[in-house]
Amino acid sequence: MPNKNIENLKQVCNKTEKKELEIFQKTIVKNLKLYQDASTKANKINLEVSQKSFEEKKQELSNKYFPETTGPSFPSLLSVVDHLDKAGFRISKSKIYRDKDKNQIKINKDNSVLETEVRAYASTLERKEGNLDDLNDIHIQKTTKEVIKLEEQIAKLKFDREKDEGKYILKSDFEAELASRSAIFDIGFRHAFNLHAREWIAIVSGKPDKSAEFLQSLNTVLDEQLTGFASIKTFQVLFQNNEVS
């Protein structure tokens, strides 16, 4: 099959389709840069997924605007009926076969139907009542869903990669880490209190023989602070702007 240049496709497709191509191209560029910066397995998968999605979109548009290529959009007349019915047109299996016999819609030798044929045929049909989507709306919705699915796959792969790199940890692991740090914090302060108690009492001209009572008071305050630290799940941090205007 001839490989249609992407610029040729952009010249013949509509604005929506051109925008879709640009989205896929930008996704490839972004993932290529990520892979060049870090040649990880996850980045490689991201790049391959985006390249595959772009090639599928390019193939779809090539089939539509260059009918000499193979790979039509619809495999059979029945699939065309289903598509047109969902798009809000009055259509039935018997009608489309009658219209085929009248050459109002052309099919390929393998019974497939090009999307360009379907669009031309749809212009001859009546619409159902109510607020219905046309063929372009259905096409845009399908493409949008594909882009969203691709972005979700990339986001998941990025998260898995960053988790493997240690940027994310389980909540239980985080809480265990806090508990261990709290224990070290506790032991360290109590040791410092015992080591410096008499010195601090002497500094304030107190009685060194009262160091036991002094230590008890310090440890009580420390216990109160540690209890509060262990029981709260939300912390409030106040920042004060000391800049002089």
Secondary structure, DSSP 8 states (H G I E B T S, - for coil): -----HHHHHHHS-HHHHHHHHHHHHHHHHHHHHHHH---HHHHHHHHHHHHHHHHHHHHHHHHH-TTSS--SBSSHHHHHHHHHHTTB---HHHHHHHHHTTSS---TTS-B-HHHHHHHHTTS-B-SSS---HHHHHHHHHHHHHHHHHHHHHHHHHHHHHHTTS---HHHHHHHHHHHHHHHHHHHHHHHHHHHHHHHHHTT--GGGHHHHHHHHHHHHHHHHHHHHH-S------------
